[in-house]
Amino acid sequence: MSESLIANEPPKHARVGIVAAGVVSPLGFGLAETTESLRVGRDCISRVTRFPVEQSRCQTAGQIPDERLTRETPEADRRGQRLHRVARMMIYALGEALRNDPQFDPELTVVGTTSGGMTFGEEYYRALHRRQRDCRIATLIANYTPQKSVVDAQEAFGICAPCQVIANACASGTNAVGHAFECVRSGRYQRVLAGGYDALSELVFVGFDSLQAATPDKCRPFDQTRNGLVLGEGAAILALENFEAAERRGANILGEVVGYGISTDNHHLTQPNPSGAGPRDAMRRALESADLPPSEIDYINAHGTATPFNDAAEGKAIMELFSNVPISSTKGMMGHSLGAAGAIEAVISLLALQHQFLPPNINFAKGDADLNLNIVANGSRPAAVRTVLSNSFGFGGTNASVVMRAVAA
């Protein structure tokens, strides 16, 4: 073969390691608290306290306490009340990741969100309605945009990497992790931060409630009597790096992202295609990207919102591709954090790989008669976990899956 042909060959895919991570959610502050909550199957759903819910069908959510959030983010104090609380969530998650690997110097940040600084938007319009004119208006506008919380977090730690924000409904966080993975895998970047954030807002909460997508009861993913989701909030960050480069500098590689798949089924504005075609295609493409057969997957962290249609579609897709693989949705414990969900659940999948256990699917009593699934019901359990698949599916038929693998000892 001529040298010119060899020179024109596409480069081999680079391996993509996870060298650090950080997370804050209703499950806890940081990796250790999150792991403990997962091990004991802690129900972190409570009555909403951020805004009135007396007239809502659903009155519960997964919440992060403001008092502790403020206490745990001293890096934000110099700007005080100007920061949106999601900026503090991002500061906490990024801070934990950088403490895990202080040498990580990102070239790019990719973050998923759906609401951005939505609560500041709510305050802004209420102030306009009251014809209120004060300096607070400018603060609300300046901190409302979705990139602002990411910029605030980066500035808190002296990072000036460009930021890409993905807003693709509930698949946003997984899209962010997947896009960052492809950026490193392609060789275009060596080090990329990936994650997601979202906070509870009244507008979003009431929107889901008016759609009757939220439950007045317990969130019961994949249970026969499931009748809706509960919302949550949080932020998560993963530091992705070219595997060989990470090895050369002696980084502690926690795991590896090996595959990413996306699809759009265009079936309905809010409902998935009942055939499960969209989720099936995303999972199949993630496996193809990873060059793995379905039999290699040891655990699936399901999207599992506990709505009748979503769980049925995802369950059918899993049944088509896999045989008896353990499955759980962790949303019953912490709620559905929308654009942050995929990033938080990627961290949960990483913890399952690191600590060799299966996170539980709580509030599960009886399986759906039409779904023959191996649910990790109500309690975590130890298991040999080498490879995991994490799913996120959203409104409009947006579907995304990532495959992650443990690093061989």
Buried (B, 14 or more C-beta within 10 A) or exposed (E): EEEEEEEEEEEEBBBBBBBBBBBBBBBBBBBEBBBEBBBEBBBBBBEBEBBEBEEBBBBBBBBBEEEEBBEBBEBBEEEEEBBBBBBBBBBBBBBBBBEBBEEBEBBBBBBBBBBBBBBBBBBBEEBEEEEEEEEBBEBBEEBBBBBBBBBBBBBBEEBEBEBBBBBBBBBBBBBBBBBBBBBBBEEEBBBBBBBBBBBBBBEBBBEBBEEEBBBBBBBBBBBBEBBBBBBBBBBBBBBBBBBEBBEEEEBEBBBBBBBBBBBBBEBEEBBBBEBBBBBBBBBBBBBEBBEBEBEBBBBBBBBBBBBBBBBBBBBBBBBBBBEEBBBBBBBBBBBBBBBBBBBBBBBBBBBBBBBBBBBBBBBBEEBBEEBEBBBBBBBBEEBEBBBBBBBBBBBBBBBBBBBBBBBEE
